[in-house]
């Protein structure tokens, strides 16, 4: 049930496998930090996936050179939280332009391809102008509805199908 109704963004592919984050799995956690300007910064934490729970990762809309890896135009990922807070304090990045993940999702080489071949996933490429919109609560249902009648029953299904 880890990936049930999840929207995954694949951010990296190496010879060892794939790395991605669940975009729409908000947790009840957040990180706050008092910064020099006497402002308190609060960033919500999202569940990125079942791998490496003791690490945090960032998805952000602006580059900061060496501290992030470019995924696409205006989309970067990294893991330096202190640098992120410094960027927010210096006014170089807005808290709303960041998604903070605890853990990540990972697949060995060919594992995700096999799961896709077995129809375990719906793959959408280049469908979204702003991935930050996908962190909203109903983003999975809204995305499924856009795919047409074939998937409509999925968008209307309850999280617990025994309640149906």
Order of alpha helices (4+ residues) and beta strands (2+ residues): beta-beta-beta-beta-beta-beta-beta-alpha-beta-alpha-alpha-alpha
